[in-house]
Every structure is written in C-alpha cells, then in structure tokens.
Amino acid sequence: MKILFVANNDIGEMSGVSDKIIRQLSTWHSFGHNTLFYSLSTSTIYSFDKLPKNEVPPNHTKSARFITLMRMFLGSSKLKKIILSHQIDIVYCREIHYTPFLKKAFKSVPLILEINSDSHIENRKRSFFNWFYHLLTANKLATLANGIVTVTEELKRSIPCSDIPIRVIPNGATLTGRPSTSSSQSTRPKAIMLASGSQYWQGIDKVEKLAQILADIDFYIIGVKRANTKNLYYTSYLTGSELDSLISKADVGISTLALHRKGMNDACPLKSRTYMSRGLPFIYAYNDPDIADEHEYFLKIPNTEDNIEQSALQIRDFIKMATEHRNQIRNKVFSYGASYISQTEKEKERLAFFDLIRSAELND
C-alpha cells in the first residue's frame, strides 16, 4: 500500500508531533508499506528513506501561524498533482484547515483524518482569524473524509459526522528493550515536564506554583525558556541523548495539568507516552484511555483550576515514593507501557482500518 501522510507542520521541526509522525511512518514502512510525507506549510514531500532530522526549533508566534495558513493554501494547491504522480492508495491527514484545493485533491483517493484535539477551541484561543476561518470551514474538511481516527472517546463523541467509520486509537510510543535506569546521584527529588511551547492547557503555570509550594523538590520544564528560580529550571526543547540523560536523572514526570481550560476531560498526551516508554512514573489531570484511574505509579489529580492547591501534599508523597524506589518502579512502569502503549500494536490497528476503508471504496 502506498500511503501519503499529510500534515500542516514540517517534520524537520523539533516537536513531539514530528516525533510521532516519524514513528508512524517508520512503523508502516517496517510492515512493508511505501510511505511518503507531505508538509502543507512548506510544500515539501519526503520519502521514508529521506526523512529529515527534526532539528529546527519550533515557532509558536501568532504571526507564524498566520503565515502558515497562507502557505497551506499554496501547499494544498499542489496536493492533487502529488497524489496522482505518486499513485497514492490512501491519504492519512492530521486535521488541518480546509482549503478549496483539498476537495479536488482527495476526490480520487480515500482520505482518513486524524483528530488529536478540539481544534475549534484551540483556534479560538490562538487568534480570531484562525478561529473564524475554522468556524466557517471545519465541517467541509470532515465531509471529504472516508474515515476518521481520534485519540480519545471524548473526541469521537464530538464529531458531527455519524455516517462514516470512526476508530479510537490513543497515542503510542516506541519502547526500547529496557527502561531508562535512574542515574541521579542527588538526594533532592527531581520532577520534569516536557512542554511544547506555552500552550495554556499544559499547565506550566501550575508547575511553577507547585515549585513554590514544594521547595524541597527540583522541577524542570523542557521546551520553555524563562529565568530559573531556586528550585525551578527551564531549558530549550531537547531530543535524543540530551533528553534521555535528563529523564534518567528524574524521579517523576509531569503531564498535562490544565485540560479543563479547553473544556475537555480525556487525553493521551505525547509527553505521557514518552515518560512511560522510559519507565518514568508521572502525574496527570485527565482521563487517559490507556491508564486505569487508580494506578500505583501514575498519580491522577482532579482536572480543575485549583488542582495543585488540592493535591500538593499528595503530589509530595508520590514524588517521595518514586524517589525512594526509583529503579524498581521504572521497571514496573516500563512493563505497563509495553502492554498498553506499544507503537507497533497501535499502528497494526491503524493499518487494519486503512484496509477496511480501501476495501469499502473499491467495492463502492
């Protein structure tokens, strides 16, 4: 099967999303499929054997978002030619803004949309222009799809289209042969948050508040540059061995803490999958489809604005427990991740859905 993955962003940019896309492409390739990636924002197409290294720092400015939207019009105008010239069998697309060119582009090939979040809410917070454009065109994109993949049941329930197949496939991760062994020599506990810019639903401000309350614990926020304080440290986005080194020194990860700000309750953030794939226990404030609510090594706190004030002592006890039993807990978290978040198993399910959609279109 020849699969074209279409997304707004370029996978040369450093981000959890780029990492996820590359993992998906790699897994599809390992199953014998011919995989291509096309970036609407840069009009760049990559074959699997020429994927770029994600080394470009992410750009989160509002002006960049507007420029990206204009570039998407240009990128989408070239999509039909790419699909025909490469004889694509199916297109898999992260939810993007609709443009008039997409209708012609997807007319001759099955399209599956991947929905990762409530884009209506996110665009409203980003800029009025993006929100208003999305409001006018969002349903048009959904009507082009032959199938939809969401990452949570909550997102599935929010989709107005009920007459096309929908699958819920939470985010996964690639697990190595063993968990990351803690290399910390310090007696002070360490907690880290992998952030992607300053998105308001991550709850970076809540980690900052937690650092003030729990002065005997060191906190690290990755992906945001601000002035360090006594026990709170910021660093730019890390990948590869630098990220592995920091995670190996951490006792606890911190996942999304403010999903309520988007009016949502369910999520499976990529940061949580990164923690689990390294065997790192973590704190979170949402319903995760791959984690039972009461789990010894994942601390779930309320999805409310005052969850830090409510749960500070509980968080302190959890971090203390994780610090005292570092490597034992890492092995158990890693084993749990191997059972529930394997990228290979997630992609097997996704590819089976591709086959289902293609078969339906061929028999139509």
Sequence and secondary structure as in RCSB ss.txt:
>XXXX:A:sequence
MKILFVANNDIGEMSGVSDKIIRQLSTWHSFGHNTLFYSLSTSTIYSFDKLPKNEVPPNHTKSARFITLMRMFLG
SSKLKKIILSHQIDIVYCREIHYTPFLKKAFKSVPLILEINSDSHIENRKRSFFNWFYHLLTANKLATLANGIVT
VTEELKRSIPCSDIPIRVIPNGATLTGRPSTSSSQSTRPKAIMLASGSQYWQGIDKVEKLAQILADIDFYIIGVK
RANTKNLYYTSYLTGSELDSLISKADVGISTLALHRKGMNDACPLKSRTYMSRGLPFIYAYNDPDIADEHEYFLK
IPNTEDNIEQSALQIRDFIKMATEHRNQIRNKVFSYGASYISQTEKEKERLAFFDLIRSAELND
>XXXX:A:secstr
 EEEEEESS TTB SHHHHHHHHHHHHHHHTT EEEEEETTTTEEEEGGG     B     HHHHHHHHHHHHHH
HHTHHHHHHHTT SEEEEE     HHHHHHTTTS EEEEE S HHHHHHHH HHHHHHHHHHHHHHHHH SEEEE
SSHHHHHT S  SS EEE    B   SS        SS EEEEE STT TTT HHHHHHHHHH TTSEEEEET  
    SSEEEE    HHHHHHHHHH SEEE    GGGGT  B   HHHHHHHHTT  EEE SB TTS SSBTTEEE
  SSTTHHHHHHHHHHHHHHHHHHTHHHHHHHHHHHHHHH BHHHHHHHHHHHHHHHHHHHHT 
